[in-house]
Amino acid sequence: MDLSIIIPLKDEEESLPELSEWISRVCDGHHFSYEIIMVDDGSADGSWKVIEHLSKVNPQIKGIRFQRNYGKSAALNEAFKAAKGDVVITMDADLQDSPDEIPELRRMIVEDGYDLVSGWKKVRHDNKFTKNIPSRFFNNVTRKMSGIQLHDFNCGLKSYRRKLIKSIEVYGEMHRYIPVLAKWAGFRKIGEKVVEHRARKYGVSKFGWERFVNGFLDLLSITFVGKFSKRPMHFFGLWGTLFFVIGLGITLYLIIAKFADPDNFSLTNRPGFFLALTSLIIGMQLFLAGFISELIARNAPGRNTYLIEDKIGL
């Protein structure tokens, strides 16, 4: 199969018929063999009924329905496991991503040899203060921390080589940082394409201000996990050794000073005594955290699981 097109959604019943017809028109026009996987992430409207109807009209349309809302990362993760296409394209369901970008996104994977191509919404139609400015800030921070030179990490319109999406796990709010996950998994050829960003036609955005806090925390997590998930003792052991050596050094100084002047030197009345004690305790705790993390890393299950209420065509 040439393409798997993945559409995570929540409460987007109005846009789905138009979006699916547009995707089919583009794929049929370029003679692609394809599937459209729509993931209903706990919608409260009639989105699932629309997906059921669309799948009867077009057998290329398949659906996954979560029992409750798990988030965009969970939706992508389950769809990645089900995808069969050589090239996988993700896009949002709100018609702000144009399906006309699909042929070029696929070409960049197949002909140019990219592992991942991320869309760049160079001209945006979002609110400047609630989306544009915060997005620029987090994109700048992510570029510096990851070393990946992309302008728009969180763009929902991306294309992937099939091997890539089968090699990563997307959880929490990590969908924002899939290029970072790909890099840590060993996929280095990551490209970018300027894509059209359209004004929202139906409904309202489903994301609030909390996504910025969650996004920053996830960036810290993914940076740590990417570097130390297979060797956590290298992180905890380093800092544990540093604190333990500091505590040990202060302790030796206090002991020597006590022997040098036993009558006038009091160990327990000096700030150094408490500093040494605290450093030794922190050092030992970090060592223990490293040992426990090593045990968890060696025995951790491979993937998260989510309660799926229904499927269509999968």
Residue pairs with C-beta under 8 A, 6 or more apart in sequence:
1 33
1 34
1 35
1 84
1 85
1 86
2 32
2 33
2 34
2 85
2 86
2 87
2 106
3 27
3 32
3 33
3 34
3 35
3 85
3 86
3 87
3 88
3 89
3 102
3 106
4 34
4 35
4 37
4 79
4 83
4 84
4 85
4 87
4 88
4 89
4 162
5 23
5 27
5 34
5 35
5 36
5 37
5 85
5 88
5 89
5 90
5 91
5 102
6 37
6 39
6 76
6 79
6 80
6 83
6 88
6 89
6 90
6 91
7 19
7 36
7 37
7 38
7 39
7 90
7 91
7 92
7 93
8 39
8 41
8 72
8 75
8 76
8 79
8 90
8 92
8 93
9 16
9 38
9 39
9 40
9 41
9 43
9 47
9 75
9 92
9 93
10 40
10 41
10 42
10 43
10 47
10 69
10 206
11 43
11 44
11 45
11 47
11 203
11 206
12 43
12 47
12 93
12 94
12 202
12 203
13 43
13 45
13 46
13 47
13 49
13 50
14 202
14 203
15 93
15 94
15 95
15 201
15 202
15 203
16 38
16 47
16 50
16 51
16 54
16 93
17 50
17 54
18 95
18 201
19 93
19 95
19 99
20 36
20 38
20 54
20 58
20 61
22 99
23 34
23 36
23 99
23 102
24 36
24 58
24 60
25 99
26 99
26 100
26 102
26 103
27 34
27 102
30 102
30 103
32 106
34 60
34 85
35 60
35 61
35 62
35 83
35 84
35 85
35 313
36 58
36 60
36 61
36 62
37 62
37 63
37 64
37 79
37 82
37 83
37 314
38 51
38 54
38 61
38 62
38 63
38 64
38 93
39 63
39 64
39 65
39 66
39 75
39 76
39 78
39 79
40 47
40 48
40 51
40 63
40 64
40 65
40 66
41 66
41 69
41 70
41 71
41 72
41 74
41 75
42 66
42 67
42 68
42 69
42 70
48 63
48 65
48 310
51 61
51 63
51 65
51 312
52 63
52 312
54 61
55 61
55 62
55 63
55 312
55 313
59 313
61 312
61 313
62 82
62 311
62 312
62 313
62 314
63 310
63 311
63 312
63 313
63 314
64 75
64 78
64 79
64 82
64 308
64 310
64 311
64 312
64 314
65 308
65 309
65 310
65 311
66 74
66 75
66 78
66 306
66 307
66 308
66 309
67 307
67 308
67 309
68 307
70 306
71 172
71 173
72 173
72 175
73 170
73 171
73 172
73 173
73 174
73 175
74 170
74 171
74 304
74 306
76 90
76 170
76 175
76 178
77 169
77 170
77 171
77 303
77 304
77 306
78 306
78 308
80 88
80 165
80 166
80 168
80 170
81 166
81 303
82 314
83 162
83 165
85 162
86 110
86 161
86 162
87 105
87 106
87 109
87 110
87 159
87 160
87 161
87 162
88 159
88 160
88 161
88 162
88 165
89 102
89 105
89 106
89 157
89 158
89 159
89 160
90 156
90 157
90 158
90 159
90 160
91 97
91 99
91 156
91 157
92 156
92 157
94 200
94 201
94 202
94 203
94 205
95 198
95 200
95 201
95 202
96 125
96 197
96 198
96 199
96 200
97 119
97 156
97 157
97 195
97 197
97 198
98 195
98 196
98 198
100 196
101 119
101 157
101 193
101 195
101 196
104 193
105 117
105 119
105 157
105 158
105 159
105 193
106 159
108 114
108 117
108 159
108 191
108 193
109 115
109 117
109 159
109 160
109 161
112 191
113 189
114 159
114 161
114 189
114 190
114 191
115 160
115 161
115 163
115 164
115 182
115 187
115 188
115 189
115 190
116 158
116 159
116 160
116 161
116 164
116 178
116 179
116 182
116 187
116 189
116 190
116 191
117 158
117 159
117 160
117 190
117 191
117 192
117 193
118 150
118 152
118 153
118 155
118 158
118 179
118 190
118 191
118 192
118 193
119 152
119 155
119 156
119 157
119 158
119 192
119 193
119 194
119 195
120 150
120 151
120 152
120 155
120 192
120 193
120 194
120 195
121 152
121 155
121 195
121 197
122 151
122 194
122 197
123 197
124 131
124 132
124 197
125 197
125 198
125 199
125 200
126 132
126 197
130 209
134 212
135 152
135 154
138 153
138 154
138 176
138 212
138 215
138 216
138 219
139 150
139 151
139 152
139 153
139 154
141 216
141 219
142 148
142 150
142 153
142 177
142 180
142 219
143 149
143 150
145 219
145 223
146 177
146 179
146 180
146 183
146 223
147 183
148 179
148 180
148 183
148 190
149 192
150 179
150 190
150 192
151 192
152 192
153 176
153 177
153 179
153 180
154 175
154 176
154 215
155 195
157 195
158 178
160 182
161 187
164 182
164 185
164 187
167 185
167 186
167 187
168 178
168 181
168 182
168 185
169 181
169 302
169 303
169 304
170 178
170 181
171 304
172 214
172 218
172 221
173 211
173 214
173 215
173 218
174 181
174 218
174 222
176 215
176 218
176 219
177 218
177 219
177 222
179 190
180 219
180 222
180 223
180 226
181 222
181 226
182 190
183 190
183 226
184 222
184 225
184 226
184 227
224 235
227 235
228 234
228 235
229 297
230 297
231 294
231 297
232 290
232 293
232 294
232 297
233 290
233 291
233 293
233 294
235 290
236 286
236 287
236 289
236 290
236 293
237 286
237 287
237 290
239 286
240 282
240 283
240 284
240 285
240 286
240 287
240 289
240 290
241 283
242 283
243 279
243 280
243 282
243 283
243 286
244 279
244 280
244 283
244 284
244 287
245 283
246 279
246 283
247 275
247 276
247 277
247 278
247 279
247 280
247 281
247 282
247 283
248 276
248 280
250 272
250 275
250 276
250 279
251 276
251 280
253 272
254 267
254 270
254 272
254 273
254 276
257 265
258 265
258 267
267 273
